Amino acid sequence: MKTKLILDKICRIDNEEINRREYIRLDKNEGFIKFSNKFLEKCKTIITSDFLNSYPQPYMLRNALAKYLGINENELYLGSGSDAVIKSVFEIIIDPGDEVILPTPNYAMYYVYSELFQAKIKKINYSNLTLSVNVDEIISQITSKTKIIFISNPNSPVGDLITESNLLKIIKVAEKKGVIVFIDEAYYPFSNFTMIKYFRKFDNIIISRTFSKAFSLASVRLGYVIAQSKIIEYFKKVRPIYEINSFAEKMGILILKELSFEKIYSDFIKIKRYVISRLKKLNIDFIDTQANFIHLKIDVAKQKDLMNYMFENKIILKKTGNKNFLDDYIRISISNRNNMEMFLNKLGDFANEK
């Protein structure tokens, strides 16, 4: 079978084959919201015969989301999760041999799509000491072949936040050189920080967000981008016939009626403060972040034992870093209050046993 030669060079890791819904999931930064029975009953009303046998109507969610964000509909594009949105960016912007600048470590799909579309990645490595990236180094790497700079803000898996002034510094230099700055705000509003007020001022900004994290709708696979209307027109050119499915359309509309960014941030901060207070009582060192996770300092020799112990108790954890980067840490997603209580109790038990 004849396929693209580049595919032979791309390695993908299969998703794990366990029923994750049977566990407390603190490994993938899924949302922290514990939905009420009242909300779940409203979800059930979505499923009707006409809903199942008709095609999606993305414009309905687009209208609702534009009003929610206070922007125009032609400044908004929906996609099937952040993955689809990011892939669309590569389809719009990248030709083989083009350069992309990527602070590293970062979201895995940036690397996958860079390989798939045969872009050259210029990695700007995070400091293991400061857990930050050098903004001046990002700027210094811009060349005539640079097409786009990907900034995850807050970053995952690190959890830091590049400040407004530093982002503007990058954006202004990039604008002069015709380079797009893609700002991935998947973890807004956990940081309560956004660059949305600048997208009309600069014609080289694309902001992406997802419903998977703060809105706790990971199963829905729903993301979106905010940009000037002329950029959104390019997204429309590469879109599938329907950008999102009907379930995403309806669930997106419903969640917008139920939650505000302000409430999400307020509720999240309460849970996070509780977790931090318990960790201090347990005398466990940690690194706080601007996202919905915390890095726990666990001796490397004990990390596997801890993860196995938690797994046996129906709790899934994830290693934070790799060799020479955050290798002393395990990343803990912030879940709802009940889940965090169960995890912290087991963490205390483990510490006492060891």
WOJOLIN-V543305 format. One record per residue. N is the residue number from 1. SS is DSSP state (A for helix, B for strand, O for the rest). BURIAL is # if it has 16 or more other C-alpha atoms within 10 Angstrom, else .. D_LAST is the distance of its C-alpha to the last C-alpha in whole Angstrom. Layout:
<<N	SS	BURIAL	D_LAST> <N	SS	BURIAL	D_LAST>>
This chain:
<<1	O	.	54> <2	O	.	55> <3	O	.	52> <4	O	.	52> <5	A	.	51> <6	A	.	48> <7	A	.	46> <8	A	.	45> <9	A	.	43> <10	O	.	41> <11	O	.	38> <12	O	.	36> <13	O	.	33> <14	O	.	33> <15	O	.	32> <16	O	.	29> <17	O	.	30> <18	O	.	28> <19	O	.	29> <20	A	.	27> <21	A	.	29> <22	A	.	27> <23	O	#	24> <24	B	#	22> <25	B	#	23> <26	O	#	22> <27	O	#	23> <28	O	.	26> <29	O	#	27> <30	O	#	29> <31	O	#	31> <32	O	#	29> <33	O	#	32> <34	O	.	32> <35	O	.	36> <36	O	.	38> <37	A	.	40> <38	A	.	43> <39	A	.	42> <40	A	.	41> <41	A	.	45> <42	A	.	46> <43	A	.	45> <44	A	.	46> <45	O	.	50> <46	O	#	49> <47	O	.	50> <48	O	.	54> <49	A	.	56> <50	A	.	57> <51	A	.	54> <52	A	.	53> <53	A	.	56> <54	O	.	57> <55	O	.	56> <56	O	#	54> <57	O	.	55> <58	A	#	53> <59	A	.	56> <60	A	.	55> <61	A	#	51> <62	A	#	53> <63	A	#	55> <64	A	#	52> <65	A	#	50> <66	A	#	52> <67	A	.	53> <68	A	.	50> <69	A	.	49> <70	O	.	53> <71	O	.	54> <72	O	.	57> <73	A	#	56> <74	A	#	57> <75	A	#	55> <76	B	#	52> <77	B	#	51> <78	B	#	49> <79	B	#	47> <80	O	#	44> <81	A	#	41> <82	A	#	40> <83	A	#	41> <84	A	#	44> <85	A	#	45> <86	A	#	44> <87	A	#	45> <88	A	#	49> <89	A	#	48> <90	A	#	48> <91	A	#	51> <92	A	.	53> <93	A	.	53> <94	O	#	51> <95	O	.	54> <96	O	.	53> <97	O	.	52> <98	O	#	51> <99	B	#	49> <100	B	#	46> <101	B	#	44> <102	B	#	40> <103	B	#	37> <104	B	#	34> <105	O	#	32> <106	O	#	33> <107	O	#	34> <108	A	.	34> <109	A	.	38> <110	A	#	39> <111	A	#	39> <112	A	.	40> <113	A	#	43> <114	A	#	44> <115	A	#	44> <116	A	#	46> <117	O	#	48> <118	O	#	48> <119	O	#	48> <120	B	#	46> <121	B	#	43> <122	B	#	43> <123	B	.	39> <124	B	#	39> <125	B	#	35> <126	O	#	33> <127	O	.	31> <128	O	.	28> <129	O	.	28> <130	O	.	30> <131	O	.	29> <132	O	#	33> <133	O	#	36> <134	O	.	39> <135	A	.	42> <136	A	.	45> <137	A	.	43> <138	A	#	43> <139	A	#	47> <140	A	.	48> <141	O	.	47> <142	O	#	50> <143	O	.	53> <144	O	.	56> <145	O	.	54> <146	B	#	51> <147	B	#	51> <148	B	#	48> <149	B	#	45> <150	B	#	42> <151	B	#	40> <152	B	#	37> <153	O	#	37> <154	O	#	34> <155	O	#	33> <156	O	#	30> <157	O	#	28> <158	O	#	28> <159	O	#	29> <160	O	#	31> <161	O	#	35> <162	O	#	38> <163	O	.	40> <164	A	.	44> <165	A	.	46> <166	A	.	44> <167	A	#	44> <168	A	.	48> <169	A	.	48> <170	A	#	47> <171	A	#	49> <172	A	.	53> <173	A	.	52> <174	A	#	52> <175	A	.	55> <176	A	.	57> <177	O	.	56> <178	O	.	56> <179	O	#	52> <180	B	#	50> <181	B	#	47> <182	B	#	45> <183	B	#	43> <184	B	#	40> <185	O	#	39> <186	O	#	37> <187	O	#	34> <188	O	#	37> <189	O	#	37> <190	O	#	33> <191	O	#	35> <192	O	.	38> <193	O	#	40> <194	O	#	42> <195	O	#	45> <196	A	#	47> <197	A	.	50> <198	A	.	51> <199	O	#	52> <200	O	.	55> <201	O	.	56> <202	O	#	55> <203	O	#	56> <204	O	#	53> <205	B	#	50> <206	B	#	48> <207	B	#	45> <208	B	#	43> <209	B	#	41> <210	B	#	39> <211	O	#	39> <212	O	#	36> <213	O	#	34> <214	O	#	35> <215	O	#	37> <216	O	#	34> <217	O	#	37> <218	A	#	35> <219	A	.	37> <220	A	#	40> <221	O	#	40> <222	O	#	42> <223	B	#	43> <224	B	#	46> <225	B	#	47> <226	B	#	49> <227	O	#	52> <228	O	#	56> <229	A	#	58> <230	A	.	59> <231	A	#	56> <232	A	#	55> <233	A	.	58> <234	A	.	57> <235	A	#	54> <236	A	.	56> <237	A	.	58> <238	A	.	55> <239	O	#	53> <240	O	.	53> <241	O	.	56> <242	O	.	54> <243	O	#	51> <244	O	#	49> <245	O	#	49> <246	A	#	50> <247	A	#	47> <248	A	#	45> <249	A	#	49> <250	A	#	49> <251	A	#	45> <252	A	#	45> <253	A	#	48> <254	A	#	46> <255	A	#	43> <256	A	.	46> <257	A	.	47> <258	A	.	44> <259	O	.	42> <260	O	.	43> <261	A	#	41> <262	A	.	41> <263	A	.	39> <264	A	#	37> <265	A	#	36> <266	A	.	36> <267	A	.	34> <268	A	#	31> <269	A	#	31> <270	A	.	30> <271	A	#	27> <272	A	#	26> <273	A	.	26> <274	A	.	24> <275	A	#	21> <276	A	#	21> <277	A	.	21> <278	A	#	18> <279	A	#	16> <280	A	.	18> <281	A	.	17> <282	O	.	13> <283	O	.	14> <284	O	.	13> <285	O	.	16> <286	B	#	18> <287	B	.	22> <288	O	.	24> <289	O	#	27> <290	O	#	31> <291	O	#	30> <292	O	#	28> <293	B	#	24> <294	B	#	22> <295	B	#	20> <296	B	#	16> <297	B	#	15> <298	O	#	12> <299	O	.	11> <300	A	.	14> <301	A	.	12> <302	A	.	9> <303	A	#	12> <304	A	.	13> <305	A	.	10> <306	A	#	10> <307	A	#	14> <308	A	.	14> <309	A	#	11> <310	A	#	14> <311	A	.	17> <312	A	.	16> <313	O	.	16> <314	O	.	20> <315	B	#	18> <316	B	#	19> <317	O	#	18> <318	B	#	20> <319	B	#	19> <320	O	#	21> <321	O	#	23> <322	B	.	24> <323	O	.	24> <324	O	.	25> <325	B	#	25> <326	O	#	22> <327	O	#	20> <328	O	#	17> <329	B	#	17> <330	B	#	17> <331	B	#	20> <332	B	#	20> <333	B	#	23> <334	O	#	24> <335	O	#	25> <336	O	#	27> <337	A	#	26> <338	A	.	25> <339	A	#	23> <340	A	#	21> <341	A	#	20> <342	A	.	19> <343	A	#	16> <344	A	.	15> <345	A	.	14> <346	A	#	12> <347	A	#	11> <348	A	#	10> <349	A	.	9> <350	A	.	6> <351	A	.	5> <352	A	.	5> <353	A	.	4> <354	O	.	0>>
